[in-house]
C-alpha cells in the first residue's frame, strides 16, 4: 500500500541524488537490541527488526524499497557499522564506493575492495556524491547519520518502522533535534517504510 504524499524527493541540487539514511527501527526508537557486538551484531533480539527482508525479492513495498537501496550509487558508513558488517568484504553492492567515516586513520590498515576511510565528513560526503553519478547515496549506521546531520549533509531518512517494542538497545539519535517532512509512506507485511526529507533551517530563523 502506498500513501501518495509524494512519489519521490531529490536533493536541492538536481546534479546529485540525495544522501539517504536507510534504517530499521522499533516502535520505541531502537535500531538494535541490547549488547550489540561482534557475533551478535544486531544485539539480543535485534534480528526482529529485519524480518521484512524476507520479502525483499517480492513485488510489494519491501521489495521496492530493497531495490531502491541496492540501486544507490555509493555508500557512506560509520566505522563501527563497517567493522561489525565484516567490512562487507569490500563490496556492499555492485562494486559501488564505500566511504567509511572514522576518527583515526592507520596507514597500515588498507580497507578491502571499493572501501576508503575518511576523517572529514564533508569530504566523505562530497566524494560519495561524485562517485554516485547522480544516484542516491545510501547511509549505514547511527554514527554516520549523526555526523552527516550535524554537518547539514543528510538529505533524507528512510525508516523501516517495525511494530515491536524492544525496550533496550541502541537508539538512532540522542539529543538531536531536527525538523522533518514526510515525503512517502509504504506499508507491507510487518513494516511501514517512512521516508522523510530533512528540513533545512532558514537563515536567521531558529529551529
N, C-alpha and C positions, 0 to 999 in steps of 0.2 A: 504494500500500500504506500502510495506517495502522497504527501501533502504538498500541493504546488505553491509553496511560499515563494520559491524562486528556483528555477531549474539549476542554475549554477552561479558561481560568483568567482570572478577573476581578480587578481591583484590590480591595484590602481594603474600600474604601468603595464599596458597591454603587450609589451615586448616580452614579458615574463609571465609564467604561470605563478600561482600563489605558493607560498611556503605554508604547508598544511600539516598540522599535527593529526595523526591517527591514533586513537587511544580507546581501549575498552575500559569501562568504569562501572563499578557497582552503584546501586542507588544511593548509598551513603558516601560516595565520593572516593572510594579506594580503587587503585589500579593494580594492586597485588594483594594477596593475603599477607598475614604476618610472617616474619622470618624469611624474607626473600634473600636467596643466596645461591651460590653455585651448587647445582644438584637439585635445587628447589627454587628455580628462577622466578616463579610467579608467586612464591610464598605458599603457606599452608592453605589449601582450598582455592588458590588463585586461578587454577585452570577453568573454574566455573565461568570466568569472565570471557572465555574464548570458545564456549560451546557453539556460538553462532558460526564459527568457521567450519563446522560440519556441513554447512550449506553454501560454502564459498564457491562451489562449482555449479550451483543451481542457477535457475533463471529468475530467482526472487531478488529482493533488495540486498541481501547479504552477498549474493553473487555479484551484483552490480558494484557494490562498494569495494569488494575484494579486487575486481578487475580494474577499477579506478586506481586503487592503491598500487597495483603492480604495473600500471601504465605510467607511473610517475617517472620523471627523468633523472632524478638524483635523490639521495638520502642524506639527511642530517641526523646524527645520533649523538647522544651523550656517551661518555667513555664507559660508564658503569653498564649501561644497556648493551653496548658493543661487546664488552667482555663477557657478560652473562649469556649473550647470544652466541658465544663461541666465535666471535668476530665474523659471523655469517660465512666463515671460510673464504672471505674475500669477495663474495658475490651475493648481495642481497636479492637482486633480481635483474636478469638481463644484462649484467655487467655494468650497471649504472654506477656513477661516482658515489662513494660512501664517505662523507665528510664527518669526522668524529671530533667533537669538542672535548678538549681535555685541559686540565690545569697545568700539566707539566709534559714536556717533550723529552724523550730519551732517544738520543741519536742512534743507539744500538737496537731500538725497537722499531722494526720495519713492518707496518701492518700489511696484511696479505691483499692480493688482488687489486681491486679498484679503491681500497680504503686509504684515506690520508688523515693525519692528525692536524688539528688546528687549535691554537690557544686564543685567537681573536675571533669573536662571534661575528663581527661584521665581515671580515674576510671570508670566513667559513660560509656565510650565507650568500655573499656575492659570487663566490666560485661555484656554489651549488646551483644558483640560478643560471649562471652561464653554462654549466655542464648540462642542465636540464633541457636546454634548447627550446624554451617556450612552454615546456610541460610543467606540471606542478612538481614541487619538491616535497617529499614525504619526510616528516619529522618523527623520530622514535625517541621515547624516554622523557620523563618528567624534567630532568635536569636540563636537557637541551631545550625543551619547550619554555621553561622558566627563563633561561638565558636569552632566548630569542624574543620573548615577550618583553623583558626588561629593556632590550635594545630597540624595541619598536619594529622588529623584523618578522614577527609571526603574523601571518595574514588570516589564517583560518584554523578552526578546530573541528575535526570530525570525531565526535564522541559516540562510541558504541555503548549505549546505556543498557545494562543488563539488570533484570528485575531480581536482584539478590542483595541482601544486606550482609556484608562481610564482618562488620563490627570492628575489625582491626586491619592494619596493613599499611601500605604506603599511599599517601594521598597525591593527587596530581599537582595541586597548588596549595601552598601555605602562605598566608599573609600577603596574598596577591589580589589587588583589585583591578578589574578591567571590565569595560562595558562591551557586551557582545550583541550582535544582531543575528537572529536565526534566519538562515537562507534556504534550508532544506530539512525535511524530515521524512525518513523512510522507515517503515516498520516491517519486521519479518519475525519468524518464529523465535521467541525468546530474546529479542533485542530490538531496540529502537536506535536507528542511526541518525544522529543530530549533527547538522553542520552549522557552524556559527562563523560569522565574519568578525574580526576584531575591529572595534570602533576606535579610530584614532582621535586623540584629544585635539580639539581645535585650539589654535594659538590664543593664549590669554584666557582660556576657559578651563577651570579646574574640572577634574573628573568627579 
